[in-house]
Amino acid sequence: MSLDANTGVAAKTGGFSLSAMLRSPLALPLAGLIVVSILMGLASDNFFSVNNIMNVLRQVSVVGILAVGMTFVILTGGIDLSVGAVMALIGTLSAGLMVNTGLSPAVALPAGLFIGLGIGIFNGALVAWGKMPAIIVTLATMGMARGLGLIYSGGYPVSGIPSWISWFGVGRVGIVPVPVIIMVVIYAVAWVLLQRTAFGRHVYALGGNELAARLSGVKTQRVKLAVYGISGVTAAFAALILTGRLMSGQPNAGVGFELDAIAAVVLGGTAIAGGRGLILGTLIGAVLLGILNNGLNLMGINPYLQDVIKGGIILLAIYIGREWR
C-alpha cells in the first residue's frame, strides 16, 4: 500500500513504499512544521505551553478556514483574491441585519452563508462560462465587496450584536477554542469531498489537465462553479468567527487575508498550477504560518521584518517543492 503522489489516496502497489511517502505533498510541509516548531521552541520558553499552542490554533482559524476554499480553487488551477473582502462584507451585512433590522441571528447568520455562496457562484460563473481569467474576476470582486461593505456601514463598524455570538470567536469547549473546532470540522468535510467523492477526483482532474478532463466526461464548468461556491461559503464561516471575536461587523477587516490563505495553501504543498495537493497539507501550512507569526512575536522581531521573513520562507517553500518533485 502506498500513497498516490497527487492526492495522497492509498493505492495498492504490493507493499509500503518510502519513495511514495517522500513524494507525497505532505512530506515537505510536515518536515517544515517540525523544524520551525523546534526552532521556535528553542527560541522561546513559552512556545510549547498549552495556552500558547491553543492561542496559535485560535489565531490561525480564520485564515485556515479561508484556505480550505482556496485549496479547492487552486487545485483546479484558479485563484480567489476576493475572500478577505467577501469575509468583511458578510460580517458587516450579518451584523447589520441583526442590529439595524432586528433580524434574528438564527436567520441573519445563515443568510451570511448564502451571501457567501452567491458571491462564490458569481465568481465561478464568470470564470467558467464567461471565460474570464480568475485573477481578474476575483480582483474585481474584491474591490466590489470591500466597497459595498463600506457603503453599507458608512465606513464604521456595526456593533451591538447579541453577546452570545462571541462564543463563535472566543468561546471554548474544555481547553479547545470554538474556532478551532469549527476549523477542524470544515477540514474534515473538505477531506471527505476531495478524497472520497467523484467531485474530488474531478477537481484534481481539472487542475491536472482541463482538456483531458473535459474529454473524459468531467463537467468542468460545473466543477469550477462549485469550487468558487465553496470558497464563498468558507469565507462566510470565517466571517462568523471574526465577527464573534470582534463583536462587530468590520468593513475594513480581512485586508491581506487572501494572501495569507494562498500562502497557507502553498506552504501546504499544493501546486499553484493546480492538480496536486492535499487538504491536510493546507492545514499544516496554516498552522506553520501561525507558528511563524507567533514565534516571531515572542522573539520580539520587528513586524515589518516579519513580513520579509515570511515572504522569503514562502518563496523558499515554492522553490524547494518544485525541485523536490
C-alpha positions, 0 to 999 in steps of 0.5 A: 500500500502506498500513497498516490503522489497527487492526492495522497489516496492509498493505492495498492502497489504490493507493499509500503513504499518510502519513495511514495511517502517522500513524494507525497505533498505532505512530506515537505510541509510536515518536515517544515512544521517540525523544524520551525516548531523546534526552532521556535521552541528553542527560541522561546520558553513559552512556545510549547505551553498549552495556552500558547499552542491553543492561542496559535490554533485560535489565531490561525482559524480564520485564515485556515478556514479561508484556505480550505476554499482556496485549496479547492480553487487552486487545485483546479488551477484558479485563484480567489483574491476576493475572500478577505473582502467577501469575509468583511462584507458578510460580517458587516451585512450579518451584523447589520441585519441583526442590529439595524433590522432586528433580524434574528441571528438564527436567520441573519447568520445563515443568510451570511452563508448564502451571501457567501455562496452567491458571491462564490457562484458569481465568481465561478460563473464568470470564470467558467462560462464567461471565460474570464481569467480568475485573477481578474474576476476575483480582483474585481470582486474584491474591490466590489465587496470591500466597497459595498461593505463600506457603503453599507456601514458608512465606513464604521463598524456595526456593533451591538450584536447579541453577546452570545455570538462571541462564543463563535470567536472566543468561546471554548469547549474544555481547553479547545477554542470554538474556532478551532473546532469549527476549523477542524470540522470544515477540514474534515468535510473538505477531506471527505469531498476531495478524497472520497467523492467523484467531485474530488477526483474531478477537481484534481482532474481539472487542475491536472489537465482541463482538456483531458478532463473535459474529454473524459466526461468531467463537467468542468464548468460545473466543477469550477462553479462549485469550487468558487461556491465553496470558497464563498461559503468558507469565507462566510464561516470565517466571517462568523468567527471574526465577527464573534471575536470582534463583536462587530461587523468590520468593513475594513477587516480581512485586508491581506487575508487572501494572501495569507490563505494562498500562502497557507495553501502553498506552504501546504504543498499544493501546486499553484498550477493546480492538480496536486495537493492535499487538504491536510497539507493546507492545514499544516501550512496554516498552522506553520504560518501561525507558528511563524507569526507567533514565534516571531512575536515572542522573539520580539522581531520587528513586524515589518521584518516579519513580513520579509521573513515570511515572504522569503520562507514562502518563496523558499517553500515554492522553490524547494517543492518544485525541485523536490518533485 
